[in-house]
Amino acid sequence: SVVSMALLTVPDLLQQYASWLSSIAHFHHVYEFNILSWHGLTLLLFCGFFVCLFLRRIINAAKTSLDLCQLDYFSEVHKRKPAISVLRADIPLAFTSGFFRPRFYLTTGLLAKLTEQEFDMVERHELAHARSFDPILKCLFSFFAAFFPQAIEGRLNHTMALVMEQNADETVLKQVPDEALIAKTILKVVRLCNAYNVSHTPSLVSCNF
């Protein structure tokens, strides 16, 4: 803060001294802007970086949307739960994906290993993500996080994913106030995923259980 205040006030303080010294201090003057100076160059570089980052995210989002459309060809609507798309796969997975109409996807490998109560917990958890539009919010957050260094960006995205999972768990807890059952379901799904070496790296376009 002290350094920032000094940079803001030094140009005015130097006006009473030699003009050459004042011109040197002008590089951080906040009252003047010239598009043909380094100010303009910095602005153009930032705009270029912003546009490239924005286009890259849009392209990734379009590819993800296309992948989801293809995924729907291989999924089946659950017999008793129309909001759930079932994928025939041995790997235990449950996730919510889709930007404007998020859907809950569940593999037969996980469905076969869950009890009725555990299935209800997973369903409530994923539907909480869908109702909150967490996939598109996570994607937008990742866009702004990309302006930070890579290490900080990864940490921010990981923290955001964790917060969304905790919020979904809180929603389930309000509906079914049974902490033991929720914890048991989470641990069981984690053990099943570990048995198949399922990656726990947070996705930027979907919310995994």
C-alpha positions as YAML, in Angstrom:
chain: A
units: angstrom
residues:
- id: 1
  name: SER
  ca: [0.00, 0.00, 0.00]
- id: 2
  name: VAL
  ca: [2.83, 2.39, 0.85]
- id: 3
  name: VAL
  ca: [4.54, 1.66, -2.47]
- id: 4
  name: SER
  ca: [1.30, 2.22, -4.38]
- id: 5
  name: MET
  ca: [0.69, 5.58, -2.70]
- id: 6
  name: ALA
  ca: [4.26, 6.62, -3.42]
- id: 7
  name: LEU
  ca: [3.90, 5.78, -7.10]
- id: 8
  name: LEU
  ca: [0.71, 7.83, -7.27]
- id: 9
  name: THR
  ca: [2.08, 10.92, -5.53]
- id: 10
  name: VAL
  ca: [5.70, 11.05, -6.74]
- id: 11
  name: PRO
  ca: [4.87, 12.61, -10.16]
- id: 12
  name: ASP
  ca: [3.14, 15.56, -8.49]
- id: 13
  name: LEU
  ca: [5.91, 15.97, -5.94]
- id: 14
  name: LEU
  ca: [8.55, 15.98, -8.65]
- id: 15
  name: GLN
  ca: [6.96, 18.81, -10.60]
- id: 16
  name: GLN
  ca: [8.90, 21.32, -8.54]
- id: 17
  name: TYR
  ca: [12.22, 19.65, -9.44]
- id: 18
  name: ALA
  ca: [14.07, 19.26, -12.70]
- id: 19
  name: SER
  ca: [11.93, 18.52, -15.75]
- id: 20
  name: TRP
  ca: [14.07, 15.55, -16.77]
- id: 21
  name: LEU
  ca: [13.45, 13.89, -13.40]
- id: 22
  name: SER
  ca: [9.75, 14.53, -13.73]
- id: 23
  name: SER
  ca: [9.68, 12.97, -17.21]
- id: 24
  name: ILE
  ca: [11.33, 9.83, -15.86]
- id: 25
  name: ALA
  ca: [8.70, 9.56, -13.13]
- id: 26
  name: HIS
  ca: [5.94, 9.93, -15.74]
- id: 27
  name: PHE
  ca: [6.05, 6.20, -16.49]
- id: 28
  name: HIS
  ca: [3.63, 5.57, -13.63]
- id: 29
  name: HIS
  ca: [1.58, 8.77, -13.88]
- id: 30
  name: VAL
  ca: [-2.13, 7.98, -13.55]
- id: 31
  name: TYR
  ca: [-3.53, 11.23, -14.96]
- id: 32
  name: GLU
  ca: [-2.35, 10.88, -18.56]
- id: 33
  name: PHE
  ca: [-2.86, 8.18, -21.18]
- id: 34
  name: ASN
  ca: [-1.36, 8.00, -24.65]
- id: 35
  name: ILE
  ca: [-2.35, 5.12, -26.91]
- id: 36
  name: LEU
  ca: [0.97, 5.41, -28.78]
- id: 37
  name: SER
  ca: [3.03, 5.07, -25.60]
- id: 38
  name: TRP
  ca: [3.86, 2.06, -23.46]
- id: 39
  name: HIS
  ca: [0.45, 2.59, -21.84]
- id: 40
  name: GLY
  ca: [-1.25, 1.70, -25.11]
- id: 41
  name: LEU
  ca: [1.12, -1.21, -25.74]
- id: 42
  name: THR
  ca: [0.30, -2.67, -22.33]
- id: 43
  name: LEU
  ca: [-3.42, -2.27, -22.97]
- id: 44
  name: LEU
  ca: [-3.16, -3.95, -26.38]
- id: 45
  name: LEU
  ca: [-1.18, -6.85, -24.93]
- id: 46
  name: PHE
  ca: [-3.78, -7.37, -22.22]
- id: 47
  name: CYS
  ca: [-6.65, -7.17, -24.74]
- id: 48
  name: GLY
  ca: [-4.87, -9.70, -26.96]
- id: 49
  name: PHE
  ca: [-4.35, -12.04, -24.03]
- id: 50
  name: PHE
  ca: [-7.99, -11.61, -22.97]
- id: 51
  name: VAL
  ca: [-9.33, -12.35, -26.47]
- id: 52
  name: CYS
  ca: [-7.09, -15.43, -26.89]
- id: 53
  name: LEU
  ca: [-8.13, -16.77, -23.51]
- id: 54
  name: PHE
  ca: [-11.78, -16.08, -24.21]
- id: 55
  name: LEU
  ca: [-11.69, -17.79, -27.61]
- id: 56
  name: ARG
  ca: [-9.87, -20.80, -26.16]
- id: 57
  name: ARG
  ca: [-12.54, -21.20, -23.48]
- id: 58
  name: ILE
  ca: [-15.33, -20.83, -26.03]
- id: 59
  name: ILE
  ca: [-13.76, -23.49, -28.25]
- id: 60
  name: ASN
  ca: [-13.34, -25.85, -25.28]
- id: 61
  name: ALA
  ca: [-16.95, -25.24, -24.25]
- id: 62
  name: ALA
  ca: [-18.14, -25.97, -27.80]
- id: 63
  name: LYS
  ca: [-16.13, -29.22, -27.87]
- id: 64
  name: THR
  ca: [-17.56, -30.21, -24.50]
- id: 65
  name: SER
  ca: [-21.09, -29.50, -25.68]
- id: 66
  name: LEU
  ca: [-20.46, -31.67, -28.76]
- id: 67
  name: ASP
  ca: [-19.06, -34.47, -26.60]
- id: 68
  name: LEU
  ca: [-22.17, -34.35, -24.40]
- id: 69
  name: CYS
  ca: [-24.40, -34.61, -27.45]
- id: 70
  name: GLN
  ca: [-22.46, -37.71, -28.48]
- id: 71
  name: LEU
  ca: [-22.65, -39.04, -24.94]
- id: 72
  name: ASP
  ca: [-26.42, -38.84, -25.04]
- id: 73
  name: TYR
  ca: [-26.44, -41.31, -27.93]
- id: 74
  name: PHE
  ca: [-24.90, -43.94, -25.63]
- id: 75
  name: SER
  ca: [-27.03, -43.17, -22.59]
- id: 76
  name: GLU
  ca: [-30.46, -44.38, -21.60]
- id: 77
  name: VAL
  ca: [-33.09, -42.61, -19.56]
- id: 78
  name: HIS
  ca: [-33.57, -44.19, -16.15]
- id: 79
  name: LYS
  ca: [-36.82, -46.16, -16.00]
- id: 80
  name: ARG
  ca: [-38.07, -44.51, -12.79]
- id: 81
  name: LYS
  ca: [-36.07, -41.27, -12.92]
- id: 82
  name: PRO
  ca: [-36.40, -39.39, -16.24]
- id: 83
  name: ALA
  ca: [-33.89, -36.75, -15.08]
- id: 84
  name: ILE
  ca: [-31.10, -39.36, -14.93]
- id: 85
  name: SER
  ca: [-29.13, -40.61, -17.93]
- id: 86
  name: VAL
  ca: [-27.65, -44.08, -17.44]
- id: 87
  name: LEU
  ca: [-24.40, -45.05, -19.16]
- id: 88
  name: ARG
  ca: [-23.52, -48.71, -19.65]
- id: 89
  name: ALA
  ca: [-20.02, -48.86, -18.18]
- id: 90
  name: ASP
  ca: [-18.34, -50.86, -15.43]
- id: 91
  name: ILE
  ca: [-16.46, -47.83, -14.10]
- id: 92
  name: PRO
  ca: [-18.39, -46.30, -11.17]
- id: 93
  name: LEU
  ca: [-19.17, -42.69, -12.07]
- id: 94
  name: ALA
  ca: [-21.80, -40.12, -11.19]
- id: 95
  name: PHE
  ca: [-21.54, -36.59, -12.54]
- id: 96
  name: THR
  ca: [-23.57, -33.60, -13.67]
- id: 97
  name: SER
  ca: [-22.68, -31.91, -16.94]
- id: 98
  name: GLY
  ca: [-24.22, -29.47, -19.40]
- id: 99
  name: PHE
  ca: [-24.23, -25.69, -19.42]
- id: 100
  name: PHE
  ca: [-27.82, -24.53, -19.93]
- id: 101
  name: ARG
  ca: [-29.64, -27.82, -19.35]
- id: 102
  name: PRO
  ca: [-27.39, -29.78, -16.99]
- id: 103
  name: ARG
  ca: [-28.12, -33.49, -16.68]
- id: 104
  name: PHE
  ca: [-27.20, -36.14, -14.16]
- id: 105
  name: TYR
  ca: [-25.23, -39.06, -15.62]
- id: 106
  name: LEU
  ca: [-24.78, -42.37, -13.79]
- id: 107
  name: THR
  ca: [-22.97, -45.52, -14.89]
- id: 108
  name: THR
  ca: [-24.41, -48.99, -14.48]
- id: 109
  name: GLY
  ca: [-21.21, -49.94, -12.65]
- id: 110
  name: LEU
  ca: [-22.09, -47.56, -9.81]
- id: 111
  name: LEU
  ca: [-25.83, -48.11, -9.96]
- id: 112
  name: ALA
  ca: [-25.42, -51.85, -9.41]
- id: 113
  name: LYS
  ca: [-23.37, -51.33, -6.24]
- id: 114
  name: LEU
  ca: [-25.59, -48.76, -4.50]
- id: 115
  name: THR
  ca: [-28.44, -49.53, -2.15]
- id: 116
  name: GLU
  ca: [-31.75, -47.71, -2.62]
- id: 117
  name: GLN
  ca: [-30.87, -45.21, 0.12]
- id: 118
  name: GLU
  ca: [-27.37, -44.61, -1.23]
- id: 119
  name: PHE
  ca: [-28.76, -44.13, -4.73]
- id: 120
  name: ASP
  ca: [-31.17, -41.54, -3.34]
- id: 121
  name: MET
  ca: [-28.26, -39.65, -1.72]
- id: 122
  name: VAL
  ca: [-26.26, -39.62, -4.97]
- id: 123
  name: GLU
  ca: [-29.31, -38.49, -6.92]
- id: 124
  name: ARG
  ca: [-30.08, -35.63, -4.54]
- id: 125
  name: HIS
  ca: [-26.43, -34.55, -4.59]
- id: 126
  name: GLU
  ca: [-26.16, -34.43, -8.38]
- id: 127
  name: LEU
  ca: [-29.56, -32.80, -8.85]
- id: 128
  name: ALA
  ca: [-28.41, -30.08, -6.44]
- id: 129
  name: HIS
  ca: [-25.55, -29.38, -8.86]
- id: 130
  name: ALA
  ca: [-27.99, -29.28, -11.79]
- id: 131
  name: ARG
  ca: [-30.43, -26.90, -10.09]
- id: 132
  name: SER
  ca: [-27.58, -24.55, -9.16]
- id: 133
  name: PHE
  ca: [-26.14, -24.67, -12.71]
- id: 134
  name: ASP
  ca: [-22.79, -25.52, -11.17]
- id: 135
  name: PRO
  ca: [-21.18, -26.76, -14.44]
- id: 136
  name: ILE
  ca: [-21.50, -23.39, -16.20]
- id: 137
  name: LEU
  ca: [-20.58, -21.49, -13.04]
- id: 138
  name: LYS
  ca: [-17.46, -23.63, -12.68]
- id: 139
  name: CYS
  ca: [-16.56, -22.96, -16.32]
- id: 140
  name: LEU
  ca: [-16.98, -19.19, -15.88]
- id: 141
  name: PHE
  ca: [-14.93, -19.24, -12.69]
- id: 142
  name: SER
  ca: [-12.14, -21.14, -14.43]
- id: 143
  name: PHE
  ca: [-12.05, -18.42, -17.11]
- id: 144
  name: PHE
  ca: [-11.29, -15.69, -14.55]
- id: 145
  name: ALA
  ca: [-8.93, -17.98, -12.63]
- id: 146
  name: ALA
  ca: [-6.88, -18.37, -15.81]
- id: 147
  name: PHE
  ca: [-5.60, -14.80, -15.36]
- id: 148
  name: PHE
  ca: [-3.57, -15.98, -12.38]
- id: 149
  name: PRO
  ca: [-0.30, -17.96, -12.50]
- id: 150
  name: GLN
  ca: [-0.84, -21.66, -13.21]
- id: 151
  name: ALA
  ca: [-0.16, -22.81, -9.65]
- id: 152
  name: ILE
  ca: [-2.66, -20.31, -8.22]
- id: 153
  name: GLU
  ca: [-5.14, -21.08, -11.00]
- id: 154
  name: GLY
  ca: [-5.12, -24.78, -10.13]
- id: 155
  name: ARG
  ca: [-5.57, -24.02, -6.45]
- id: 156
  name: LEU
  ca: [-8.50, -21.68, -7.15]
- id: 157
  name: ASN
  ca: [-10.26, -24.20, -9.38]
- id: 158
  name: HIS
  ca: [-9.72, -26.98, -6.84]
- id: 159
  name: THR
  ca: [-11.12, -24.81, -4.04]
- id: 160
  name: MET
  ca: [-14.12, -23.79, -6.13]
- id: 161
  name: ALA
  ca: [-14.87, -27.44, -6.95]
- id: 162
  name: LEU
  ca: [-14.63, -28.33, -3.26]
- id: 163
  name: VAL
  ca: [-17.00, -25.51, -2.28]
- id: 164
  name: MET
  ca: [-19.56, -26.66, -4.86]
- id: 165
  name: GLU
  ca: [-19.38, -30.23, -3.55]
- id: 166
  name: GLN
  ca: [-19.84, -29.02, 0.01]
- id: 167
  name: ASN
  ca: [-22.81, -26.87, -1.02]
- id: 168
  name: ALA
  ca: [-24.41, -29.88, -2.72]
- id: 169
  name: ASP
  ca: [-23.85, -31.95, 0.42]
- id: 170
  name: GLU
  ca: [-25.44, -29.18, 2.51]
- id: 171
  name: THR
  ca: [-28.47, -29.24, 0.22]
- id: 172
  name: VAL
  ca: [-28.80, -33.00, 0.68]
- id: 173
  name: LEU
  ca: [-28.41, -32.63, 4.44]
- id: 174
  name: LYS
  ca: [-31.31, -30.17, 4.54]
- id: 175
  name: GLN
  ca: [-33.49, -32.65, 2.70]
- id: 176
  name: VAL
  ca: [-32.34, -35.78, 4.53]
- id: 177
  name: PRO
  ca: [-30.85, -34.90, 7.94]
- id: 178
  name: ASP
  ca: [-28.87, -38.13, 8.26]
- id: 179
  name: GLU
  ca: [-25.17, -37.26, 8.41]
- id: 180
  name: ALA
  ca: [-24.13, -40.88, 8.90]
- id: 181
  name: LEU
  ca: [-25.89, -42.03, 5.73]
- id: 182
  name: ILE
  ca: [-24.42, -39.16, 3.68]
- id: 183
  name: ALA
  ca: [-20.90, -39.82, 4.96]
- id: 184
  name: LYS
  ca: [-21.30, -43.56, 4.37]
- id: 185
  name: THR
  ca: [-22.42, -42.97, 0.78]
- id: 186
  name: ILE
  ca: [-19.55, -40.60, 0.03]
- id: 187
  name: LEU
  ca: [-16.96, -43.01, 1.43]
- id: 188
  name: LYS
  ca: [-18.44, -45.93, -0.49]
- id: 189
  name: VAL
  ca: [-18.38, -44.06, -3.81]
- id: 190
  name: VAL
  ca: [-14.80, -42.91, -3.17]
- id: 191
  name: ARG
  ca: [-13.70, -46.50, -2.43]
- id: 192
  name: LEU
  ca: [-15.39, -47.77, -5.59]
- id: 193
  name: CYS
  ca: [-13.70, -45.06, -7.68]
- id: 194
  name: ASN
  ca: [-10.31, -45.82, -6.14]
- id: 195
  name: ALA
  ca: [-10.72, -49.49, -7.01]
- id: 196
  name: TYR
  ca: [-10.97, -48.49, -10.69]
- id: 197
  name: ASN
  ca: [-8.27, -45.79, -10.42]
- id: 198
  name: VAL
  ca: [-10.79, -43.12, -11.37]
- id: 199
  name: SER
  ca: [-9.13, -39.70, -11.45]
- id: 200
  name: HIS
  ca: [-10.25, -37.28, -8.73]
- id: 201
  name: THR
  ca: [-8.96, -34.25, -10.63]
- id: 202
  name: PRO
  ca: [-11.81, -31.70, -10.70]
- id: 203
  name: SER
  ca: [-13.32, -31.18, -14.14]
- id: 204
  name: LEU
  ca: [-13.82, -27.60, -15.32]
- id: 205
  name: VAL
  ca: [-17.08, -28.40, -17.13]
- id: 206
  name: SER
  ca: [-18.77, -31.00, -14.91]
- id: 207
  name: CYS
  ca: [-19.38, -31.79, -11.24]
- id: 208
  name: ASN
  ca: [-18.39, -35.28, -10.12]
- id: 209
  name: PHE
  ca: [-19.73, -36.98, -7.02]
...
